[in-house]
Amino acid sequence: MRDSISAIHAIHHTFSRAVPDNSMEEWAPTMFEDYQAIDTGNRYFTNRKDVSSSEVVRFKACVDPDGILEAASEGTDVVHTWENEVEYFELSTDTGGQKR
């Protein structure tokens, strides 16, 4: 784990030099008992206790075409909400070479 935490610090340092000052949040490992730990999360789910039932939405077919994420959340304490929507963008080039 120590190597992983060192690698994350190195990655953070590399990125922080490539972006404008103060545009990245500081990162530090959390502690679990006497050990450094890494907290993880994702943008797809929110804890059910933090939202009302009216905020829960189904995954878009383009995000979860096989229903895997939807099935993974059934019967758990997590849900997918409109705030969890993740948008994807694609760079395309038209016949004239113009990027869009």
Distance bins in CASP14 RR format, pairs under 12 A and 6 or more apart:
PFRMAT RR
TARGET T0000
AUTHOR 0000-0000-0000
RMODE 2
METHOD distances of the structure
MODEL  1
1 7 0 0 0 0 0 1 0 0 0 0 0
1 8 0 0 0 0 0 1 0 0 0 0 0
1 29 0 0 0 0 1 0 0 0 0 0 0
1 30 0 0 0 0 0 1 0 0 0 0 0
1 31 0 0 0 0 0 1 0 0 0 0 0
1 32 0 0 0 0 0 1 0 0 0 0 0
1 35 1 0 0 1 0 0 0 0 0 0 0
1 36 1 0 0 1 0 0 0 0 0 0 0
1 37 1 0 0 1 0 0 0 0 0 0 0
1 38 1 0 0 1 0 0 0 0 0 0 0
2 8 0 0 0 0 0 1 0 0 0 0 0
2 9 0 0 0 0 0 1 0 0 0 0 0
2 29 0 0 0 0 1 0 0 0 0 0 0
2 35 0 0 0 0 1 0 0 0 0 0 0
2 36 1 0 0 1 0 0 0 0 0 0 0
2 37 0 0 0 0 0 1 0 0 0 0 0
2 38 0 0 0 0 0 1 0 0 0 0 0
3 9 0 0 0 0 0 1 0 0 0 0 0
3 10 0 0 0 0 0 1 0 0 0 0 0
3 36 0 0 0 0 0 1 0 0 0 0 0
3 38 0 0 0 0 0 1 0 0 0 0 0
4 10 0 0 0 0 0 1 0 0 0 0 0
4 11 0 0 0 0 0 1 0 0 0 0 0
4 29 0 0 0 0 1 0 0 0 0 0 0
4 35 0 0 0 0 0 1 0 0 0 0 0
4 36 0 0 0 0 1 0 0 0 0 0 0
4 37 0 0 0 0 0 1 0 0 0 0 0
4 38 1 0 0 1 0 0 0 0 0 0 0
4 40 0 0 0 0 0 1 0 0 0 0 0
5 11 0 0 0 0 0 1 0 0 0 0 0
5 12 0 0 0 0 0 1 0 0 0 0 0
5 27 0 0 0 0 1 0 0 0 0 0 0
5 28 0 0 0 0 1 0 0 0 0 0 0
5 29 1 0 1 0 0 0 0 0 0 0 0
5 30 0 0 0 0 0 1 0 0 0 0 0
5 31 0 0 0 0 0 1 0 0 0 0 0
5 35 0 0 0 0 0 1 0 0 0 0 0
5 36 1 0 1 0 0 0 0 0 0 0 0
5 37 0 0 0 0 1 0 0 0 0 0 0
5 38 1 0 0 1 0 0 0 0 0 0 0
5 39 0 0 0 0 0 1 0 0 0 0 0
6 12 0 0 0 0 0 1 0 0 0 0 0
6 13 0 0 0 0 0 1 0 0 0 0 0
6 29 0 0 0 0 0 1 0 0 0 0 0
6 36 0 0 0 0 0 1 0 0 0 0 0
6 38 0 0 0 0 0 1 0 0 0 0 0
7 13 0 0 0 0 0 1 0 0 0 0 0
7 14 0 0 0 0 0 1 0 0 0 0 0
7 27 0 0 0 0 0 1 0 0 0 0 0
7 29 0 0 0 0 0 1 0 0 0 0 0
7 38 0 0 0 0 0 1 0 0 0 0 0
8 14 0 0 0 0 0 1 0 0 0 0 0
8 15 0 0 0 0 0 1 0 0 0 0 0
8 27 1 0 0 1 0 0 0 0 0 0 0
8 28 0 0 0 0 1 0 0 0 0 0 0
8 29 1 0 0 1 0 0 0 0 0 0 0
8 36 0 0 0 0 0 1 0 0 0 0 0
8 37 0 0 0 0 0 1 0 0 0 0 0
8 38 1 0 0 1 0 0 0 0 0 0 0
8 39 0 0 0 0 0 1 0 0 0 0 0
8 40 0 0 0 0 0 1 0 0 0 0 0
9 15 0 0 0 0 0 1 0 0 0 0 0
9 16 0 0 0 0 0 1 0 0 0 0 0
9 26 0 0 0 0 0 1 0 0 0 0 0
9 27 1 0 0 1 0 0 0 0 0 0 0
9 28 0 0 0 0 1 0 0 0 0 0 0
9 29 0 0 0 0 1 0 0 0 0 0 0
9 36 0 0 0 0 0 1 0 0 0 0 0
9 38 0 0 0 0 0 1 0 0 0 0 0
10 16 0 0 0 0 0 1 0 0 0 0 0
10 17 0 0 0 0 0 1 0 0 0 0 0
10 27 0 0 0 0 0 1 0 0 0 0 0
11 17 0 0 0 0 0 1 0 0 0 0 0
11 18 0 0 0 0 0 1 0 0 0 0 0
11 24 0 0 0 0 0 1 0 0 0 0 0
11 27 0 0 0 0 1 0 0 0 0 0 0
12 18 0 0 0 0 0 1 0 0 0 0 0
12 19 0 0 0 0 0 1 0 0 0 0 0
12 24 1 0 0 1 0 0 0 0 0 0 0
12 25 0 0 0 0 1 0 0 0 0 0 0
12 26 0 0 0 0 1 0 0 0 0 0 0
12 27 1 0 1 0 0 0 0 0 0 0 0
12 28 0 0 0 0 1 0 0 0 0 0 0
12 29 0 0 0 0 0 1 0 0 0 0 0
13 19 0 0 0 0 0 1 0 0 0 0 0
13 24 0 0 0 0 0 1 0 0 0 0 0
13 26 0 0 0 0 0 1 0 0 0 0 0
13 27 0 0 0 0 1 0 0 0 0 0 0
14 24 0 0 0 0 0 1 0 0 0 0 0
15 23 0 0 0 0 1 0 0 0 0 0 0
15 24 1 0 0 1 0 0 0 0 0 0 0
15 25 0 0 0 0 0 1 0 0 0 0 0
15 27 0 0 0 0 1 0 0 0 0 0 0
16 22 0 0 0 0 1 0 0 0 0 0 0
16 23 0 0 0 0 1 0 0 0 0 0 0
16 24 1 0 1 0 0 0 0 0 0 0 0
16 25 0 0 0 0 1 0 0 0 0 0 0
16 26 0 0 0 0 1 0 0 0 0 0 0
16 27 0 0 0 0 1 0 0 0 0 0 0
17 23 0 0 0 0 0 1 0 0 0 0 0
17 24 0 0 0 0 1 0 0 0 0 0 0
18 24 0 0 0 0 1 0 0 0 0 0 0
19 25 0 0 0 0 0 1 0 0 0 0 0
27 36 0 0 0 0 0 1 0 0 0 0 0
27 38 0 0 0 0 1 0 0 0 0 0 0
27 39 0 0 0 0 0 1 0 0 0 0 0
28 36 0 0 0 0 1 0 0 0 0 0 0
28 37 0 0 0 0 0 1 0 0 0 0 0
28 38 0 0 0 0 0 1 0 0 0 0 0
28 39 0 0 0 0 0 1 0 0 0 0 0
29 35 0 0 0 0 1 0 0 0 0 0 0
29 36 1 0 1 0 0 0 0 0 0 0 0
29 37 1 0 0 1 0 0 0 0 0 0 0
29 38 1 0 0 1 0 0 0 0 0 0 0
29 39 0 0 0 0 1 0 0 0 0 0 0
29 40 0 0 0 0 0 1 0 0 0 0 0
30 36 1 0 0 1 0 0 0 0 0 0 0
30 37 1 0 1 0 0 0 0 0 0 0 0
30 38 1 0 0 1 0 0 0 0 0 0 0
30 39 1 0 1 0 0 0 0 0 0 0 0
30 40 0 0 0 0 0 1 0 0 0 0 0
31 37 1 0 0 1 0 0 0 0 0 0 0
31 38 0 0 0 0 0 1 0 0 0 0 0
31 39 0 0 0 0 0 1 0 0 0 0 0
32 38 0 0 0 0 1 0 0 0 0 0 0
32 39 0 0 0 0 1 0 0 0 0 0 0
41 47 0 0 0 0 0 1 0 0 0 0 0
41 78 0 0 0 0 0 1 0 0 0 0 0
41 84 0 0 0 0 0 1 0 0 0 0 0
42 69 0 0 0 0 1 0 0 0 0 0 0
42 72 0 0 0 0 0 1 0 0 0 0 0
42 73 0 0 0 0 0 1 0 0 0 0 0
42 78 0 0 0 0 1 0 0 0 0 0 0
42 80 0 0 0 0 0 1 0 0 0 0 0
42 84 0 0 0 0 1 0 0 0 0 0 0
42 86 0 0 0 0 1 0 0 0 0 0 0
43 63 0 0 0 0 0 1 0 0 0 0 0
43 69 0 0 0 0 0 1 0 0 0 0 0
43 78 0 0 0 0 0 1 0 0 0 0 0
43 80 0 0 0 0 1 0 0 0 0 0 0
43 81 0 0 0 0 0 1 0 0 0 0 0
43 83 0 0 0 0 1 0 0 0 0 0 0
43 84 1 0 1 0 0 0 0 0 0 0 0
43 85 0 0 0 0 1 0 0 0 0 0 0
43 86 1 0 1 0 0 0 0 0 0 0 0
43 87 0 0 0 0 0 1 0 0 0 0 0
43 88 0 0 0 0 0 1 0 0 0 0 0
44 57 0 0 0 0 0 1 0 0 0 0 0
44 59 1 0 0 1 0 0 0 0 0 0 0
44 60 0 0 0 0 0 1 0 0 0 0 0
44 63 0 0 0 0 1 0 0 0 0 0 0
44 64 0 0 0 0 1 0 0 0 0 0 0
44 68 0 0 0 0 0 1 0 0 0 0 0
44 69 1 0 1 0 0 0 0 0 0 0 0
44 70 0 0 0 0 0 1 0 0 0 0 0
44 72 0 0 0 0 1 0 0 0 0 0 0
44 73 0 0 0 0 1 0 0 0 0 0 0
44 78 0 0 0 0 1 0 0 0 0 0 0
44 79 0 0 0 0 1 0 0 0 0 0 0
44 80 1 0 0 1 0 0 0 0 0 0 0
44 81 0 0 0 0 1 0 0 0 0 0 0
44 83 0 0 0 0 0 1 0 0 0 0 0
44 84 1 0 1 0 0 0 0 0 0 0 0
44 85 0 0 0 0 1 0 0 0 0 0 0
44 86 1 0 0 1 0 0 0 0 0 0 0
45 51 0 0 0 0 0 1 0 0 0 0 0
45 56 0 0 0 0 0 1 0 0 0 0 0
45 57 0 0 0 0 0 1 0 0 0 0 0
45 59 0 0 0 0 0 1 0 0 0 0 0
45 64 0 0 0 0 0 1 0 0 0 0 0
45 69 0 0 0 0 1 0 0 0 0 0 0
45 70 0 0 0 0 0 1 0 0 0 0 0
45 72 0 0 0 0 1 0 0 0 0 0 0
45 73 1 0 0 1 0 0 0 0 0 0 0
45 74 0 0 0 0 0 1 0 0 0 0 0
45 76 0 0 0 0 1 0 0 0 0 0 0
45 77 0 0 0 0 1 0 0 0 0 0 0
45 78 1 1 0 0 0 0 0 0 0 0 0
45 79 1 0 0 1 0 0 0 0 0 0 0
45 80 1 0 0 1 0 0 0 0 0 0 0
45 81 0 0 0 0 1 0 0 0 0 0 0
45 83 0 0 0 0 0 1 0 0 0 0 0
45 84 1 0 0 1 0 0 0 0 0 0 0
45 85 0 0 0 0 0 1 0 0 0 0 0
45 86 0 0 0 0 0 1 0 0 0 0 0
46 52 0 0 0 0 0 1 0 0 0 0 0
46 55 0 0 0 0 1 0 0 0 0 0 0
46 56 0 0 0 0 1 0 0 0 0 0 0
46 57 0 0 0 0 0 1 0 0 0 0 0
46 73 0 0 0 0 0 1 0 0 0 0 0
46 76 0 0 0 0 0 1 0 0 0 0 0
46 77 0 0 0 0 1 0 0 0 0 0 0
46 78 1 0 0 1 0 0 0 0 0 0 0
46 79 1 0 0 1 0 0 0 0 0 0 0
46 80 1 0 0 1 0 0 0 0 0 0 0
46 81 1 0 1 0 0 0 0 0 0 0 0
46 82 0 0 0 0 0 1 0 0 0 0 0
46 83 1 0 0 1 0 0 0 0 0 0 0
46 84 1 0 1 0 0 0 0 0 0 0 0
46 85 0 0 0 0 0 1 0 0 0 0 0
47 55 0 0 0 0 0 1 0 0 0 0 0
47 56 0 0 0 0 0 1 0 0 0 0 0
47 73 0 0 0 0 0 1 0 0 0 0 0
47 76 0 0 0 0 1 0 0 0 0 0 0
47 77 1 0 1 0 0 0 0 0 0 0 0
47 78 1 0 0 1 0 0 0 0 0 0 0
47 79 0 0 0 0 1 0 0 0 0 0 0
47 80 0 0 0 0 0 1 0 0 0 0 0
47 81 0 0 0 0 0 1 0 0 0 0 0
47 84 0 0 0 0 0 1 0 0 0 0 0
48 55 0 0 0 0 0 1 0 0 0 0 0
48 56 0 0 0 0 1 0 0 0 0 0 0
48 73 0 0 0 0 1 0 0 0 0 0 0
48 74 0 0 0 0 0 1 0 0 0 0 0
48 75 0 0 0 0 1 0 0 0 0 0 0
48 76 1 0 0 1 0 0 0 0 0 0 0
48 77 1 0 1 0 0 0 0 0 0 0 0
48 78 1 0 0 1 0 0 0 0 0 0 0
48 79 1 0 1 0 0 0 0 0 0 0 0
48 80 0 0 0 0 0 1 0 0 0 0 0
48 81 0 0 0 0 1 0 0 0 0 0 0
49 76 0 0 0 0 0 1 0 0 0 0 0
49 77 1 0 0 1 0 0 0 0 0 0 0
49 78 0 0 0 0 1 0 0 0 0 0 0
49 79 0 0 0 0 1 0 0 0 0 0 0
50 56 0 0 0 0 0 1 0 0 0 0 0
50 77 0 0 0 0 1 0 0 0 0 0 0
50 78 0 0 0 0 1 0 0 0 0 0 0
50 79 0 0 0 0 1 0 0 0 0 0 0
50 81 0 0 0 0 1 0 0 0 0 0 0
50 83 0 0 0 0 0 1 0 0 0 0 0
50 84 0 0 0 0 0 1 0 0 0 0 0
51 57 0 0 0 0 0 1 0 0 0 0 0
51 77 0 0 0 0 0 1 0 0 0 0 0
51 78 0 0 0 0 1 0 0 0 0 0 0
51 79 1 0 0 1 0 0 0 0 0 0 0
51 80 0 0 0 0 1 0 0 0 0 0 0
51 81 1 0 1 0 0 0 0 0 0 0 0
51 82 0 0 0 0 1 0 0 0 0 0 0
51 83 0 0 0 0 1 0 0 0 0 0 0
51 84 0 0 0 0 1 0 0 0 0 0 0
52 79 0 0 0 0 0 1 0 0 0 0 0
52 81 0 0 0 0 1 0 0 0 0 0 0
52 82 0 0 0 0 0 1 0 0 0 0 0
52 83 0 0 0 0 0 1 0 0 0 0 0
53 79 0 0 0 0 1 0 0 0 0 0 0
53 81 0 0 0 0 0 1 0 0 0 0 0
54 79 0 0 0 0 0 1 0 0 0 0 0
54 81 0 0 0 0 1 0 0 0 0 0 0
54 82 0 0 0 0 1 0 0 0 0 0 0
55 79 1 0 0 1 0 0 0 0 0 0 0
55 80 0 0 0 0 1 0 0 0 0 0 0
55 81 1 0 1 0 0 0 0 0 0 0 0
55 82 1 0 0 1 0 0 0 0 0 0 0
55 83 1 0 0 1 0 0 0 0 0 0 0
55 84 0 0 0 0 1 0 0 0 0 0 0
55 85 0 0 0 0 0 1 0 0 0 0 0
56 70 0 0 0 0 0 1 0 0 0 0 0
56 73 0 0 0 0 1 0 0 0 0 0 0
56 74 0 0 0 0 0 1 0 0 0 0 0
56 78 0 0 0 0 0 1 0 0 0 0 0
56 79 1 0 1 0 0 0 0 0 0 0 0
56 80 1 0 0 1 0 0 0 0 0 0 0
56 81 1 0 1 0 0 0 0 0 0 0 0
56 82 0 0 0 0 1 0 0 0 0 0 0
56 83 0 0 0 0 0 1 0 0 0 0 0
56 84 0 0 0 0 1 0 0 0 0 0 0
57 63 0 0 0 0 0 1 0 0 0 0 0
57 64 0 0 0 0 0 1 0 0 0 0 0
57 70 0 0 0 0 0 1 0 0 0 0 0
57 73 0 0 0 0 0 1 0 0 0 0 0
57 79 0 0 0 0 1 0 0 0 0 0 0
57 80 1 0 0 1 0 0 0 0 0 0 0
57 81 1 0 0 1 0 0 0 0 0 0 0
57 82 1 0 1 0 0 0 0 0 0 0 0
57 83 0 0 0 0 1 0 0 0 0 0 0
57 84 0 0 0 0 1 0 0 0 0 0 0
57 85 1 0 0 1 0 0 0 0 0 0 0
58 64 0 0 0 0 1 0 0 0 0 0 0
58 67 0 0 0 0 1 0 0 0 0 0 0
58 69 0 0 0 0 1 0 0 0 0 0 0
58 70 1 0 0 1 0 0 0 0 0 0 0
58 71 0 0 0 0 0 1 0 0 0 0 0
58 73 0 0 0 0 0 1 0 0 0 0 0
58 74 0 0 0 0 0 1 0 0 0 0 0
58 79 0 0 0 0 0 1 0 0 0 0 0
58 80 1 0 0 1 0 0 0 0 0 0 0
58 81 0 0 0 0 0 1 0 0 0 0 0
58 82 0 0 0 0 0 1 0 0 0 0 0
58 84 0 0 0 0 0 1 0 0 0 0 0
58 85 0 0 0 0 0 1 0 0 0 0 0
59 65 0 0 0 0 1 0 0 0 0 0 0
59 66 0 0 0 0 0 1 0 0 0 0 0
59 67 1 0 0 1 0 0 0 0 0 0 0
59 68 0 0 0 0 1 0 0 0 0 0 0
59 69 1 0 1 0 0 0 0 0 0 0 0
59 70 1 0 1 0 0 0 0 0 0 0 0
59 71 0 0 0 0 0 1 0 0 0 0 0
59 72 0 0 0 0 0 1 0 0 0 0 0
59 73 0 0 0 0 1 0 0 0 0 0 0
59 74 0 0 0 0 0 1 0 0 0 0 0
59 79 0 0 0 0 0 1 0 0 0 0 0
59 80 1 0 1 0 0 0 0 0 0 0 0
59 81 0 0 0 0 0 1 0 0 0 0 0
59 82 0 0 0 0 0 1 0 0 0 0 0
59 84 0 0 0 0 1 0 0 0 0 0 0
59 85 0 0 0 0 1 0 0 0 0 0 0
59 86 0 0 0 0 1 0 0 0 0 0 0
60 67 0 0 0 0 0 1 0 0 0 0 0
60 69 0 0 0 0 0 1 0 0 0 0 0
60 70 0 0 0 0 0 1 0 0 0 0 0
60 80 0 0 0 0 1 0 0 0 0 0 0
60 82 0 0 0 0 0 1 0 0 0 0 0
60 84 0 0 0 0 0 1 0 0 0 0 0
60 85 1 0 0 1 0 0 0 0 0 0 0
60 86 0 0 0 0 1 0 0 0 0 0 0
60 87 0 0 0 0 1 0 0 0 0 0 0
60 88 0 0 0 0 0 1 0 0 0 0 0
61 67 0 0 0 0 1 0 0 0 0 0 0
61 69 0 0 0 0 0 1 0 0 0 0 0
61 70 0 0 0 0 0 1 0 0 0 0 0
62 85 0 0 0 0 0 1 0 0 0 0 0
62 86 0 0 0 0 0 1 0 0 0 0 0
62 87 0 0 0 0 0 1 0 0 0 0 0
62 88 1 0 0 1 0 0 0 0 0 0 0
62 90 0 0 0 0 0 1 0 0 0 0 0
63 69 1 0 0 1 0 0 0 0 0 0 0
63 70 0 0 0 0 1 0 0 0 0 0 0
63 80 0 0 0 0 1 0 0 0 0 0 0
63 84 0 0 0 0 1 0 0 0 0 0 0
63 85 0 0 0 0 1 0 0 0 0 0 0
63 86 1 0 0 1 0 0 0 0 0 0 0
63 87 0 0 0 0 1 0 0 0 0 0 0
63 88 0 0 0 0 1 0 0 0 0 0 0
64 70 1 0 1 0 0 0 0 0 0 0 0
64 71 0 0 0 0 1 0 0 0 0 0 0
64 72 0 0 0 0 1 0 0 0 0 0 0
64 73 0 0 0 0 1 0 0 0 0 0 0
64 80 0 0 0 0 1 0 0 0 0 0 0
64 84 0 0 0 0 0 1 0 0 0 0 0
64 85 0 0 0 0 0 1 0 0 0 0 0
64 86 0 0 0 0 0 1 0 0 0 0 0
66 72 0 0 0 0 0 1 0 0 0 0 0
67 73 0 0 0 0 0 1 0 0 0 0 0
67 74 0 0 0 0 0 1 0 0 0 0 0
67 80 0 0 0 0 0 1 0 0 0 0 0
68 74 0 0 0 0 0 1 0 0 0 0 0
69 76 0 0 0 0 0 1 0 0 0 0 0
69 78 0 0 0 0 0 1 0 0 0 0 0
69 79 0 0 0 0 0 1 0 0 0 0 0
69 80 1 0 0 1 0 0 0 0 0 0 0
69 84 0 0 0 0 0 1 0 0 0 0 0
69 86 0 0 0 0 0 1 0 0 0 0 0
70 76 0 0 0 0 0 1 0 0 0 0 0
70 78 0 0 0 0 0 1 0 0 0 0 0
70 79 0 0 0 0 0 1 0 0 0 0 0
70 80 1 0 0 1 0 0 0 0 0 0 0
71 80 0 0 0 0 0 1 0 0 0 0 0
72 78 0 0 0 0 1 0 0 0 0 0 0
72 79 0 0 0 0 0 1 0 0 0 0 0
72 80 0 0 0 0 0 1 0 0 0 0 0
73 79 1 0 0 1 0 0 0 0 0 0 0
73 80 1 0 0 1 0 0 0 0 0 0 0
73 81 0 0 0 0 0 1 0 0 0 0 0
73 84 0 0 0 0 0 1 0 0 0 0 0
74 80 0 0 0 0 0 1 0 0 0 0 0
78 84 0 0 0 0 1 0 0 0 0 0 0
80 86 0 0 0 0 0 1 0 0 0 0 0
89 100 0 0 0 0 0 1 0 0 0 0 0
90 99 0 0 0 0 0 1 0 0 0 0 0
90 100 0 0 0 0 1 0 0 0 0 0 0
91 97 0 0 0 0 0 1 0 0 0 0 0
91 98 0 0 0 0 0 1 0 0 0 0 0
91 99 1 0 0 1 0 0 0 0 0 0 0
91 100 1 0 0 1 0 0 0 0 0 0 0
92 98 0 0 0 0 1 0 0 0 0 0 0
92 99 1 0 0 1 0 0 0 0 0 0 0
92 100 1 0 1 0 0 0 0 0 0 0 0
93 99 1 0 1 0 0 0 0 0 0 0 0
93 100 1 0 0 1 0 0 0 0 0 0 0
94 100 1 0 0 1 0 0 0 0 0 0 0
END
